[in-house]
């Protein structure tokens, strides 16, 4: 017996050691990226076009960040990392940004990425004739100078605290196009996705885009980062219906859903317990925007403004949007709890956010008092139009809940449901509406919001004329001291919650779904969808 | 016969022109400006004015339509305002998918309707007849998208991906792009559920119609005579009764093509198929006038041609019908 015990222990020990070794070996093999394969991606919306500097829409951006490269990029924790630039320097007065470029960066047409390329691209974006949606972000840029073939310097007119954020990730950040291809082909050909015209320096090159059918990208073998991308090919298809997306995911027909409906997350999770469901703090605001001025002469976009008959009165704005809206109830019903009730102009996941939601507790009695002060009551009931669009089903649910909440304070909200182009035309061209529900741009910083809410912005849908809003944006963007900037952000959010030119009701959640075999993907909300380090473990 | 076909083909021209004109005017009347969609975040009033000038959208509707027509005569279907893509190219890429879907849906409809109607007519007021008519009623009542969702739940989710839920695989030799999935079996797998979803409703309508026609025909004297002469029941039913009973059904089949095109929009969206239906609805939603015109043109031509084919099949069904 005494001789058998050590033998048994030894045997068991050996088995355990061997199992452990095999397990470790298996795990390490599982974590070693495999090359090859095709990643099948589903988008919920159509790509509108492929001229990265001009075409709107996140779906285009998620292509641009894979076909194109830029100077720098940003990590999920907000650190700037090199892309085509290998290093950079910012002058003490924050007016000069000098970038040293890597010497091995090639465009897909074989031409070199150098300082002249950077200048060409920034000049193109800043040229009003290009009509780039990025132009507004380059307001601070004075000029771009080529110091030597691989050194480029951006000179600013005034300090701009978010220059690096802007270059890294405002919309898609600065994406470089091959000047040779850009000059050879027309903007229309680039927009149409002609592969010879859409030439970037990213990890994937465009093979084919057939609108409504698919977009195909193949690995660029001369990509400057060694070893990546791992995938041979990425195929993007548009599947609009979430039920069909779920069916395709369950059947293993797609590997990745780039933007999944929050309403269906619980069902998908139940059907696919091993699915990777990725989300984070919301960076997009869900707003119930109120119009505060109207054209005095009846001509849309007129600079001559008159008060909006209902919502120019701050008491009414506060009664309806502050105390009359139960944000928690909206989140519970419309998002099944998968969102954050919110009031501030800076969404919960955006830099320098502060929760000012307690400034507007749900208080129907107070709302009624304020309405009475403004002259509304049983004798003169308040009725307004609540506009939304059909782009997302959740908008419809939210307006229905708001209508119900308004009824509780004696207010009638008449819902008007239109399609997205009609909504865009009404709101952006100063058309008639009282309040609308929509989720707007995803924000890395609130500085990105200038084109949506300064007094002169075309997208200033509330048409407020308060110069204090512009001052806040300017002070925030030009303050280089981080602590002081934070203080300005807090002040701005409190001001915004008090005036309600911008009325957030919650964050708008963003979900991405991946099969268990899709590895190496890093979630960065709507800002970045990179496939270069993705690999398939199957 | 030849002159009749030529005359009918010539009639297509004014019909299609009228349809495209009505669609053009309607699209321009609908609220929503493609320029706002095109410019997106970069929208400014000044740029919007310039873009409208560039695309001729500031011109009167009649002038815009004339320009479109002038280009069409030269074979130019125009360029999508939003994507910059040639409309004709995108229509031709999408057309085979929808054509196949419509033809197979009609095939599904006939495959269900003919036996159900014959059984219903020959065994009138029996359980078989009640089953056929009740099923037809249910089929008429259920919309395509609901049947489609049920099929998805059963065949794609429930049965572990027995049939693909979305996308398209082309028939060998029909790939219109650089990159395609091509396989006969794959194509059949992809088209089966959409064709069923679209065909079942049509089957129900055709069953009811054909059953009524069959009931009428089997009581006619020539059917009685055929039976009295000792002609076999199969021959009586298929050669004498069915062929004559099919005439009103074929007429309705032609009209059903319009419904099939409409249904294709729903079914293609549900099954994420790259067909003309999704092309049309995306174009309408985006207010992409050029693409909407392309969609209207091709569907109008398809509808008129299909009805011409239907008219010509009358001569096969009833040799007494002659087109002078």
Interface residues (C-beta under 8 A of the other chain):
Chain A: X46 X48 X49 X51 X54 X55 X56 X57 X131 X132 X133 X135 X136 X171 X187 X188 X189 X190 X191 X192 X193 X207 X208 X210 X211 X212 X213 X214 X216 X235 X237 X238 X239 X240 X241 X243 X244 X246 X247 X248 X250 X251 X252 X253 X271 X301 X418 X419 X420 X421 X422 X424 X425 X426 X428 X429 X441 X451 X458 X459
Chain B: X30 X31 X32 X33 X34 X36 X37 X39 X40 X41 X42 X43 X44 X45 X47 X51 X79 X80 X82 X83 X84 X85 X86 X90 X93 X94 X149 X152 X153 X156 X157 X160 X161 X164 X165 X166 X167 X168 X177 X178 X179 X269 X270 X271 X272 X274 X278 X279 X282 X285 X286 X287
